[in-house]
């Protein structure tokens, strides 16, 4: 199969660029709607790498849309039913972002990233080894790397700019940022979304070890799920048949890229190192495999 053409940066002349994030380009449509384009950029250790992962943006879009639809009974999301053709009538301009763009409601994003951890891995494992806690939450002694936690835990962080590192914060700090009522709603929604998605994914051979959600509110204060949902970019996916306690399992997400970068003499600050083509291609294939397992559909 021919590798899909990569899109590192979108260029739409008919819409005003609002912002470029680590992965997504955002354009204004009108005062109530905007266009989000998932590019093939990849960030690792909060640094945008110079090489794209071909087709990644389309995979992220399809997976997110799958979860938005599946989990909308728990809470609403930012999607609209407006087709891309309506906001980008020019076919040539539309072609560069086909399959990787969504029209969404403009909402007020909350100032935290809602992280849920179901397994002891990554920075959580390092934290536990040092302190017996994860982000200030005390855990039982004697837990092993990659072990499933008795209960999923909520460990929010701040939102960093594109070239900055996110910082873990306590739940009480999120109360200070957005009020107790909203902070508790975000925590409750995050844990419920994670538990529902993790149970579904496990039946399809994927363990969701942890994930990150983002939320926004409308003018009436209604909470919405925004940005992306349960993708290989925002989550740690493990193949269930290769999972063992005590080791870091192989993954369907960008952990493969992180592991490669850890072998380099790089201080994890911008600019990021170039990726060998075979490393980028392998990562792209793992993203597609995750999509097929979760959605049960194969896309060319």
C-alpha positions in Angstrom: 0.0 0.0 0.0 1.3 3.4 -0.9 2.0 5.7 2.1 -0.4 8.6 2.4 0.9 12.0 1.6 1.9 13.8 4.7 0.6 17.2 5.8 2.9 19.1 8.2 1.1 22.4 8.0 -2.2 23.4 6.4 -2.6 26.6 4.3 -6.2 27.7 3.8 -6.5 31.2 2.2 -10.3 31.4 2.5 -10.4 31.2 6.3 -8.5 33.2 9.0 -6.0 31.2 10.9 -6.8 31.3 14.7 -3.9 29.3 16.0 -1.5 26.4 15.4 -1.1 23.9 18.2 1.3 21.0 18.6 -0.8 19.0 16.1 -3.8 20.9 15.1 -4.3 24.1 12.9 -7.4 26.0 13.9 -9.3 28.4 11.6 -12.2 30.8 12.3 -15.4 30.2 10.3 -17.7 32.7 12.1 -18.3 33.8 15.7 -19.9 30.5 16.6 -17.9 27.9 14.7 -14.3 27.1 13.8 -12.5 24.5 11.7 -10.0 22.2 13.3 -7.4 20.5 11.1 -5.4 17.5 12.4 -2.0 17.6 10.7 0.6 14.9 10.7 2.8 16.8 13.1 3.9 14.9 16.1 5.0 16.2 19.5 7.1 14.3 22.0 8.2 15.5 25.4 6.1 18.6 24.5 8.4 19.4 21.5 7.1 19.4 17.9 9.3 17.2 15.8 10.5 18.3 12.4 9.2 15.3 10.5 5.5 14.3 10.1 4.0 10.9 10.6 2.2 10.3 7.2 -1.6 9.9 7.5 -1.6 10.4 11.3 -4.0 13.4 11.2 -6.6 11.4 9.3 -6.3 8.5 11.8 -6.6 10.8 14.7 -9.7 12.5 13.2 -11.5 9.2 12.6 -10.7 7.8 16.0 -11.8 10.9 17.8 -15.0 11.1 15.8 -15.6 7.4 16.6 -15.3 8.1 20.4 -17.3 11.4 20.2 -20.2 9.5 18.8 -19.8 6.5 21.1 -19.5 8.5 24.3 -22.0 11.3 23.6 -24.5 9.6 25.9 -22.2 10.5 28.7 -21.7 14.1 27.7 -22.0 16.4 24.7 -19.0 17.2 22.5 -17.9 20.1 20.2 -18.8 18.5 16.9 -21.4 20.0 14.6 -23.2 18.3 11.7 -22.0 20.9 9.2 -20.2 19.3 6.2 -16.7 20.5 5.2 -18.1 21.4 1.7 -20.3 24.1 3.3 -17.4 26.0 4.8 -14.8 25.3 2.2 -16.6 25.2 -1.2 -13.4 25.4 -3.2 -12.5 21.7 -4.1 -8.8 22.4 -4.6 -8.5 24.0 -1.1 -10.6 21.3 0.5 -8.5 18.5 -0.9 -5.4 19.2 1.3 -7.5 18.7 4.5 -10.1 16.1 3.4 -10.6 13.5 6.1 -8.6 15.4 8.7 -10.8 18.5 9.3 -13.9 19.0 11.5 -16.3 21.9 12.0 -16.9 22.5 15.7 -18.6 24.8 18.1 -16.6 27.6 19.5 -16.5 27.0 23.3 -14.4 28.4 26.2 -11.6 25.9 26.8 -10.9 25.1 30.4 -7.4 25.8 31.7 -6.5 22.2 32.6 -5.7 18.9 30.9 -7.8 16.2 32.5 -5.5 13.1 32.8 -6.8 9.7 33.9 -4.4 6.9 34.7 -5.5 3.3 35.0 -2.0 1.7 35.1 1.3 2.6 36.7 3.5 3.6 33.8 5.5 6.5 32.4 6.0 9.6 34.6 3.5 8.0 37.1 5.8 5.0 37.6 8.8 7.3 38.0 6.9 9.4 40.6 5.8 6.2 42.5 9.3 4.8 42.6 10.5 8.0 44.3 7.6 8.9 46.6 5.1 6.0 46.7 2.6 8.5 45.1 1.5 9.6 41.7 1.0 13.4 41.4 0.5 13.6 45.1 -2.0 10.7 45.3 -0.7 8.0 47.7 -0.8 4.5 46.4 -0.3 1.1 48.1 3.3 -0.1 48.6 4.7 -2.9 46.4 3.1 -2.0 43.1 5.0 -3.0 39.9 5.7 -1.2 36.6 2.6 -1.3 34.3 0.4 -2.8 37.0 -3.3 -2.0 36.8 -4.3 0.4 39.6 -7.1 -0.7 42.0 -9.1 2.4 40.8 -8.3 4.8 38.0 -6.9 8.1 39.3 -7.4 11.7 38.1 -4.2 13.6 37.8 -4.8 17.0 36.0 -2.1 19.2 34.6 -1.8 22.7 33.3 -2.0 23.5 29.6 1.3 24.5 28.2 2.1 26.6 25.1 3.3 24.7 22.1 7.0 24.9 23.1 6.5 24.5 26.9 6.1 21.6 29.2 2.8 20.7 30.9 2.9 20.8 34.7 1.0 18.4 37.0 -1.3 20.2 39.5 -3.4 19.0 42.4 -7.2 18.7 42.3 -7.4 21.7 44.7 -5.3 23.8 42.3 -7.9 23.1 39.6 -10.6 24.3 42.1 -8.7 27.6 42.3 -8.5 27.8 38.5 -12.2 27.2 37.7 -14.2 26.8 40.9 -15.2 23.7 42.8 -18.4 22.8 41.0 -16.8 22.8 37.6 -13.6 21.1 38.8 -15.6 18.3 40.3 -17.7 17.9 37.1 -14.5 17.6 35.1 -13.0 15.0 37.4 -16.2 13.0 37.4 -16.7 13.2 33.6 -13.0 12.3 33.0 -13.1 9.1 35.1 -16.5 8.0 33.6 -15.3 8.6 30.0 -12.1 6.7 30.7 -13.8 3.7 32.4 -16.3 3.3 29.6 -13.7 3.6 26.8 -11.2 1.3 28.6 -13.8 -1.4 29.0 -14.8 -1.2 25.3 -11.2 -1.1 24.1 -10.2 -4.1 26.2 -12.8 -6.3 24.4 -11.0 -5.3 21.2 -7.5 -6.2 22.4 -6.3 -2.8 23.5 -5.5 -1.7 27.0 -5.9 2.1 27.5 -3.3 2.6 30.2 -3.9 6.4 30.5 -5.5 9.2 28.6 -5.9 13.0 28.4 -9.2 14.8 27.9 -9.9 18.5 27.3 -13.1 20.2 28.1 -14.9 23.5 27.3 -18.0 25.3 28.3 -20.6 27.3 26.4 -22.2 30.6 27.4 -24.7 28.7 29.7 -21.9 26.9 31.5 -22.6 23.5 29.9 -19.6 21.2 29.9 -18.4 19.7 26.5 -15.7 17.3 25.5 -13.4 19.1 23.0 -10.2 18.8 21.1 -9.6 15.0 20.6 -10.7 11.9 22.4 -8.9 8.7 23.2 -6.4 8.7 20.3 -2.9 7.3 20.1 -1.7 10.9 20.6 -3.7 11.6 23.8 -3.5 8.1 25.2 -1.2 5.2 26.0 -2.5 2.1 24.1 -1.1 -1.4 24.7 -1.9 -4.6 22.9 -3.7 -6.8 25.5 -2.1 -10.0 24.3 1.5 -8.6 24.9 0.8 -7.1 28.3 2.8 -8.2 31.3 3.2 -6.6 34.7 6.8 -5.5 35.5 7.8 -4.3 32.0 6.8 -1.4 29.8 4.6 -3.1 27.2 4.8 -2.3 23.4 2.3 0.3 22.3 0.1 1.5 19.5 0.9 5.1 20.3 3.8 7.5 20.1 5.6 5.7 23.0 7.6 4.0 20.2 8.8 7.5 19.1 9.5 8.5 22.7 11.6 5.3 23.2 13.6 6.0 20.1 14.2 9.6 21.2 15.4 8.3 24.6 18.3 6.6 22.7 19.5 9.9 21.3 21.8 12.6 22.8 18.9 15.1 23.0 18.0 17.4 25.9 14.2 17.3 25.1 14.1 20.9 24.1 13.3 22.5 20.7 14.4 21.9 18.1 13.6 18.2 18.0 15.7 15.7 16.2 14.8 14.4 12.7 13.1 11.0 12.5 14.5 8.3 10.2 11.9 7.4 7.6 11.5 3.8 8.8 10.8 5.1 12.4 8.1 7.4 11.1 6.6 4.7 8.9 6.5 2.2 11.7 4.7 4.7 14.0 2.2 5.4 11.3 1.4 1.7 10.9 0.9 1.3 14.7 -1.6 4.3 14.6 -3.5 2.6 11.8 -3.6 -0.7 13.6 -5.0 0.9 16.7 -7.8 2.5 14.6 -8.7 -0.8 12.9 -8.9 -2.6 16.2 -11.0 0.1 17.9 -13.4 0.9 15.0 -13.4 -2.5 13.3 -12.9 -0.7 10.0 -10.0 -0.6 7.6 -9.2 2.6 5.6 -6.9 2.9 2.7 
